[in-house]
Every structure is written in C-alpha cells, then in structure tokens.
C-alpha cells in the first residue's frame, strides 16, 4: 500500500485517515486477485463470521 493511496472501508466508506493512530491499527485488510480490500473495525467485527468462513463478498 502506498502512503498516497486513500484507504476507505469497502463496506461503509469510512476514511482511515480520519482515525487516530491507535484506531487505524484495528483496520483489517484482505488481498486477492482484484487488489487490497479494507474494512474498518466496526465492519470487520460485523462480518467476522463471513470473513472466517471465506464467504464471497457479495453474500455479506
């Protein structure tokens, strides 16, 4: 990830740059053939079973 790329939650659109340094550490990333996908801490908690079950994103 380049520092010039804006990081936004793929689910809710939250901007990581608006978080404190400590909050920014809680973001979750996933990389696949289409690139890197980011989830804010709230969305990561909400979808933890989907993530662990490796469900396709369209089913979340």
N, C-alpha and C positions, 0 to 999 in steps of 0.2 A: 504494500500500500504506500503510495506516495503521500507525503505530507500535504501536497497541494490539492489532493482529491477530497471533496467534501464527503463526509460519512453520514449517511442518513439511515434510519431504521427502514427496512424494506416493508414492514407491516404498517406502521403508524406515521412514518415520515419525520420522526423526531431527529433533530440535528445533534450529533455528538459534540460539536464544538461548543454548544451551549451548556454542557455538563461540566462539573468540577473535575479535576484530575482524578479524584477517587471514584466518582461516578463513571467516568469514561473507562475505567479498568473493568467494569462489570459488563461491558458490551460483549456480545457473542458474535463470532464470525464463522462463516462456512464457505468453503471454496469448492466449486465444481466446474464443469466444462464451460458454463456461461459466465464465470467470474466469481468474485467475492461478494457474499451477501452478508449484511449486518443486521442484527437485532438488538434493540435497546434492552436494558434489564427487564422492564415490565413485559415486553412482548416475549422475551426469552423464557421468563417464568410462566407466562400464559400458555406457551406452546412447547414446554419441555417434553411432554409425552410424545408429541408429534415429531420432535427432533430426535429423541432417543429411539423412537420406533421407525425412524427413517422414512416417514410418510412423505410423499411428494408435496411440494409447497402448495399446489393448487387445492389440496384437501384440507389445508389449515383453515 
